């Protein structure tokens, strides 16, 4: 049942009805949800901080295993995708539906590029037996194992968010095509953009924590 | 439907059949579905509690093995905390009455509201599935402390995933309420004209939103630990179990206020209505909810005084804990001041509210004993702790829940329960409650540790008193529930406003129509509790 169905056939409707579309409420809800996402990763950042402090040398040694180049390229890819989704929102605000869809689509494309690069990165770690439970992993000292565990946990959870964000934008593109999202009713596209920026921002923190700190 | 004889179409009659409930977007129906689910789990967990008391009737083994006892108290805790108390007042009465009190027709996101109920059911199914396979339900206690939770062979993974899903459900409810309060107040109702129940839900929702994700990720780490055996929290390999406790209590202490704050909101509604008098210190009560929510974030360390913590940290956490007492006391003083010179109408809801104050004071003051480092070292992990949190959770939040049920019963179902019976049930419940839990405080001071199926012979007498108390309590509960069901089935029709309340939910018919109001609700001049006929001795 859609919101409009519920208010139909009913004589009196309150001015502040919960069944009426409210762009501000929708955006506020998205921001609140983003807070929860930040705190979800926040728990992991605390764990990272505590164990990095306790195992400084091991974390440093283990971090040399990561490929800084791939990380850098991925950072650039994600930043670009944030740009395209922001441009997509502006395009729709100005009424250019076609451009908006193309730009949103290029964000999904960037998400796919990110995941492919991630796949090769993870694949290399698997080849070296660095995934938790593998032989080489088990032979490492405790601190280095923790590093790789956190690496897989945190970048894995982030990759999951990339996938979810990509699907979200995909749904939004479909709705733009159908005209359900348009110039006057843009908040779902904006929300997908907000979510995508969150994915981006979390990566901006993950990247230095794992790849750059020496 | 049993309420068919009413003159106008209410939300029960508009559509029928099981699917009209399962797929409803109506906040009232979602609230009621929560009520039935939450009530069911309460009865299950209360039954487990009675079984535990039965085991503790005599020293030594009575009816269950030590391992079964471990699983029973874990299940009792998990169900009571995650499936009953956390969702109880916000998800049942918050859902049903927040939009009514704000003068709107639903929450801001009706679909997300339904999603949160489905997630609740899914989480409940996960939790119950632990009974069915493998070596049975978790035996870790509801806190899932590492490293034991990582090593035990019982179905911890499933129980932990259940808590994760339930947390997500709780986040969505909180998110929905915050946006509802910001966006859907009736024209003319500012934040400071909101009923205090809405204020308490507002504070609660922020805690749900900002604390729950932390336990979510922590529980996922426990799952990963069990699957991959990393040693994140296992000291045998170098991990840090204290870190787990920190992460766990960063959520779980604020969660205590998720349970307590809405209960305080209920009391703040009941007292002015039955005193027929403006609430004393409206703003003090409203803002103290926010203060409790805020300070509640910084006190988690008081659960860990004996776990290994530096002296300064312990002292700081202890002092911060004392700070919680200030806003709490502000509320109690204001409630009592509201009663002063009011025209008090002693009815069951008021009795529950007064019982809340009585029980919560015992719970709160014993909480100060536990919050003081020196005293806590002695009573940590004894029955004193068990007594304390049951006074807060059951004597406080539980009694407020029952009070709300009696207070809003005529509004929800349009019928009235038997008053005499309700009074009797309340009295038995209150006596049973104190008989069950007060001996625990003494037992704890004498040194009886918690979470054992057995105890030393010198603790026998008080344990017998406590177990008999559990039977009295159970009798009171069954009487109360029976009376309410009888009222629901064949109680007298209730008027739209049987208690002469003046918050907006009393301006619509009982039960309310689908869209809550058939005409614009009118705000009371001069604040939500400005009773027109009362002789107010305090002017704002």
Contacts between the chains, C-beta under 8 A, distances in Angstrom:
chain1	res1	chain2	res2	distance
A	1	B	23	7.5
A	1	B	25	6.3
A	3	B	110	7.6
A	6	B	25	6.5
A	6	B	110	7.9
A	7	B	515	7.9
A	10	B	514	7.6
A	10	B	515	5.9
A	11	B	518	7.9
A	12	B	515	7.2
A	12	B	517	7.3
A	12	B	518	5.6
A	12	B	519	6.4
A	13	B	105	7.6
A	13	B	515	7.1
A	14	B	103	7.1
A	14	B	104	5.8
A	14	B	105	5.2
A	14	B	186	7.4
A	14	B	515	7.1
A	14	B	516	7.5
A	14	B	517	6.2
A	14	B	520	7.3
A	15	B	186	7.9
A	15	B	187	6.1
A	16	B	102	7.9
A	16	B	103	7.4
A	16	B	104	5.0
A	16	B	183	7.4
A	16	B	184	4.8
A	16	B	185	6.8
A	16	B	186	6.0
A	16	B	187	6.8
A	17	B	104	6.6
A	17	B	105	5.1
A	17	B	106	7.2
A	17	B	184	7.8
A	17	B	515	7.8
A	18	B	27	7.6
A	18	B	99	6.6
A	18	B	104	5.7
A	18	B	105	5.8
A	18	B	106	3.2
A	18	B	107	5.5
A	18	B	108	5.6
A	18	B	109	7.8
A	18	B	110	6.1
A	18	B	180	7.0
A	18	B	184	5.7
A	19	B	25	7.9
A	19	B	105	6.6
A	19	B	106	5.9
A	19	B	110	6.8
A	22	B	108	7.0
A	22	B	183	5.8
A	24	B	183	6.5
A	25	B	108	4.7
A	25	B	109	7.5
A	25	B	179	5.0
A	25	B	182	7.6
A	25	B	183	4.4
A	25	B	184	7.8
A	28	B	178	7.7
A	28	B	179	5.1
A	28	B	182	6.3
A	28	B	183	7.1
A	29	B	108	6.9
A	29	B	109	6.1
A	29	B	112	7.6
A	29	B	175	5.9
A	29	B	176	7.7
A	29	B	179	5.0
A	32	B	175	4.7
A	32	B	178	6.0
A	32	B	179	7.0
A	32	B	209	5.8
A	33	B	175	6.2
A	35	B	209	6.3
A	35	B	210	6.4
A	36	B	171	5.4
A	36	B	175	7.7
A	36	B	209	5.9
A	36	B	210	7.5
A	36	B	212	7.1
A	36	B	213	4.6
A	37	B	213	7.3
A	38	B	213	8.0
A	39	B	210	6.1
A	39	B	211	7.8
A	39	B	213	3.9
A	39	B	214	5.7
A	40	B	213	4.1
A	40	B	214	7.7
A	40	B	216	5.9
A	40	B	217	5.1
A	41	B	217	7.5
A	42	B	213	7.4
A	42	B	214	6.8
A	42	B	217	8.0
A	43	B	213	7.0
A	43	B	214	4.7
A	43	B	216	7.8
A	43	B	217	3.7
A	43	B	218	5.8
A	43	B	221	7.9
A	43	B	247	5.9
A	43	B	250	7.9
A	44	B	217	5.8
A	46	B	246	8.0
A	46	B	247	6.9
A	47	B	221	7.2
A	47	B	232	7.2
A	47	B	243	6.7
A	47	B	247	7.4
A	50	B	240	6.9
A	50	B	243	5.6
A	51	B	240	7.8
A	54	B	240	7.6
A	132	B	228	4.1
A	132	B	229	7.8
A	132	B	230	5.8
A	133	B	228	5.5
A	133	B	229	7.3
A	142	B	231	6.8
A	142	B	237	6.1
A	142	B	238	4.1
A	143	B	238	7.8
A	145	B	230	6.8
A	145	B	231	7.4
A	146	B	230	7.0
A	146	B	231	7.6
A	146	B	232	7.1
A	149	B	224	7.8
A	149	B	228	7.1
A	149	B	230	4.6
A	149	B	232	6.9
A	153	B	221	7.6
A	153	B	224	6.3
